[in-house]
Amino acid sequence: MTSHPPLSVREKIAYGLGDMASNFYNGFFGIFLLYYYTDVWGIHPGHAAFMFLITRWADALTDPAMGLLADRTNTRWGKYRPYILWTIIPYALLGYLLFLGPDFGQTGKLIYAYVTYSLVMLAYTAINVPYSALLAVIHPDSKERTRATQYRFIFASLGSILVGATTKPLVDWLGGGDEVTGFRLTIILFAILSVILFLITFAGTRERTTPDRPQKSNVSQDIAVLVRNISWVVLAISGVLIVIGLIGRLSSVAFFAKYNMGLGDGKMLWWMDSASLIITVGFVGQLFGALLTPVLSGRSGKKRLMIAANFLAAAALIVNYLAPTGFAIAMVSHTVMMFCFGIMITLLFAMYTDCSEYGEWKSGKNSAGLTVSASMFSLKFGSAVGVAIPSAVLAGFGFVAPLDGVAQIQSETALAGIRMMFNIVPGLFFLCAGSLMCFYQIDRRLLARIEQDLSVRRSESASAG
């Protein structure tokens, strides 16, 4: 069906390292930013919740706009790879500024948070939309793209494990008891590592597929093709729900461990406190989920596996809610949930590229950048909502923020709210995502036909050229 040889292990590793670089920021923000804003820097949880939601609306324009721009870019390096090279330095610097922690009043801190968070997410868009779109053109064979996606999320999981296992100890060590300084110095290390890894991704990957007809700058037609793709719509909405569930859970770990289990900052294993250990073991589960995805999807198909993973994740969280509060059950349920998420996220991006090929099959135009960027907006919006919901729950259930760095005693109502946001809220989102995936339409037979037809078209186009 294709004359291209399989992707080398070296190239799949190079591609995967890009998502490790991304997760040094995305994982860092998803796990620790709410804790940093409220428990460390002293922003009111309700204000933080509103800020997370408002700043994401800018992504409604920047993500698709970045995708459209990348689709229309033509350089000797390709359409998507150049943006990795062009944006890595701003990306690194803005991550540092996010955790600079200037000693402003409440209003000044909130303004600074709005500005820096908006800018760092703009930089994340500029580098991650092209990086994700690169997957759609790295190889014309869906199986090879799925393997590349597997490597991507293996390294994403390793990046998240590194963040989860080392951030709190690094903050304590580098800050010497001053968490603001500790977070500021820790993000510098992850920023430098991100630059190095993205450079390896740029140098080690290639773009191999081009549309069978030249790309024309009709934005409305591109968007029309996208929204008529029912499978993409279903996948994008499911992606929002899945990420809300994930980030809602991750944002709650530190609060649940600290207040509901009363474990504090004492070391549980080696250098890790209770929250770090739960997060780290969970990301190991995610790693195994990503590793097993190609085997499992080969047996059951992507759609069925996606539905099953969502339902199993929801079941694990409901069991944790019903069981007595304890460290062991919390860690086991979290690990099962993260194992399922490793499957979900690997399938999501492989299925996004299937949707991209479906769009090209229907229209003759390669809009991988728009397809993936619109999908990434859904994921980033889900991430914002996933952080905002725990913030709103904390505020609504009467959570009392630390006073001068000293944790306060929480009411039974506040503890019940933390327990709910740790289990029931993310579980409901996974249930909804799994149910919605029943309406996804691209199956194995249709995908095989799409790839065969596109292979013929591209060969004819290359011969004519």
C-alpha positions, 0 to 999 in steps of 0.5 A, a space after each residue: 500500500 505504501 513504498 515508505 519503509 517502516 519508521 526507525 526506532 531512532 526516529 520514533 524515539 526522537 518523535 517521542 522525546 518531544 512529548 516528554 519535553 511537553 510534559 515537563 511543562 504540561 505535567 508540571 502545570 497540571 499537577 502543581 500549578 493550582 497548589 502553587 497558586 493557592 497554597 504557595 503563592 496565596 491566590 484565592 481558589 475561586 479567583 484561580 478557577 475563574 482565571 483558568 477558564 478565562 485564559 483558555 478562551 484565547 485558545 479558541 482562536 490561537 489553536 486553530 489559527 496556529 493549525 491553519 498557519 502551519 498547514 500553509 507553511 512550506 520550508 525546506 524542513 517541511 510544514 510543521 517541524 520548523 515551528 519546533 525550532 522557532 519557538 523553543 526559546 520563548 517556550 522555555 523563558 515563559 515557563 520560568 516567568 510563570 513561576 517567578 513569584 513576585 511579591 505583589 498584593 492579591 490584585 497584582 498577583 492575579 494580574 501577573 497570573 493572567 498575563 504569564 499563564 496566557 503567554 505560556 499557553 500561547 507558546 505551548 500552542 505555537 510549539 505543540 500544534 505543529 508537533 502534534 500535526 507532525 504525527 499525521 505526516 510522519 508516515 502514510 501508514 496508520 499502523 506506523 503512526 500508531 507505533 509512533 504515538 506509542 513512543 510519544 506517550 511512553 516518553 510522555 509518561 516518563 516525563 510525567 513520572 520524572 515531574 511527579 517524582 522529583 518536583 516536590 523534593 527539588 522544590 524543598 531542596 532548592 528552595 531551602 524551605 521557601 517554596 516560591 524560590 523552590 518552584 522558580 529554580 525547579 522550573 529552570 531545570 525542566 525548561 533547559 531539558 525541554 529545549 534539549 529534547 525538542 531540538 532532538 525531535 526537530 533533528 531526528 524526524 521527517 515529514 513524508 506525506 503531502 496532499 494529493 492536491 496543492 493546499 489552497 487558502 480557503 479557511 472556511 472550506 477547511 473548517 467545514 470539512 472538519 466539522 462535518 467529520 462526525 468522528 472528529 467531533 465525537 473524538 474532540 468532545 470525548 478528549 475534553 471530557 477525558 482531560 477534565 477527568 484526568 486534570 481534576 484528579 491530578 490537581 486533587 492529589 496533593 489536597 487529598 493526601 494532605 488534608 483527607 489522609 493527613 500525611 503531610 510532607 513526610 517521606 513515604 519512599 526514598 525522597 518522595 512524600 505521599 502525594 509524590 508517590 501516588 502521582 509517580 506510581 500512577 504515571 508508571 501505570 500510564 506508561 504500561 497503558 501506553 506500552 500495551 495499547 498497540 497490542 490491545 487495540 490490535 485485538 479489540 479495535 481502537 473504538 472498543 478499547 477506548 470505551 472500555 478504558 474510560 469505563 474501567 477508569 470510572 469504576 476504579 474511582 468510584 471504588 476509591 470513593 466508596 472504600 474507607 480513606 486509606 493510602 493503599 486503596 488511593 494509590 491502587 485506584 489512582 494507578 488503575 485510572 492512570 493505566 487506563 489514561 495511558 491507553 486513552 491518550 495514546 488512542 486519542 492522538 492515533 485516532 486524530 490522525 485517522 480523522 485527518 486522513 478521513 478529511 483528506 480522503 473526502 476533500 483532497 486537502 491535507 489539513 492535519 494542522 487544523 485537525 490536530 490544533 482544533 483537537 488540541 484546543 479541546 484538550 487544553 480547554 479540558 485541562 483548564 476546566 479540569 483545574 478550574 473545577 477543583 478550584 471551584 469545589 475548594 471555594 464552594 465547600 469552604 476550603 481554608 487556604 494556609 495562613 502565612 504558610 501554615 496549613 489550617 484545619 479543614 471542616 468536615 464539609 471541606 473534606 467531603 468536597 475534596 473527597 468528591 473532587 478526587 473521585 466522583 467528579 473525574 469518574 463522571 467525566 470518564 463515564 460520559 467520555 466512554 458513552 460518547 465514543 459509541 458514536 465514533 464511525 471510523 472503523 478498521 475497514 473504512 480506514 484500510 480503504 482510506 489509506 489505499 485510496 490516498 496511497 494511489 492518489 499520492 502516487 499519481 500526484 507525484 508522477 504527475 509532478 
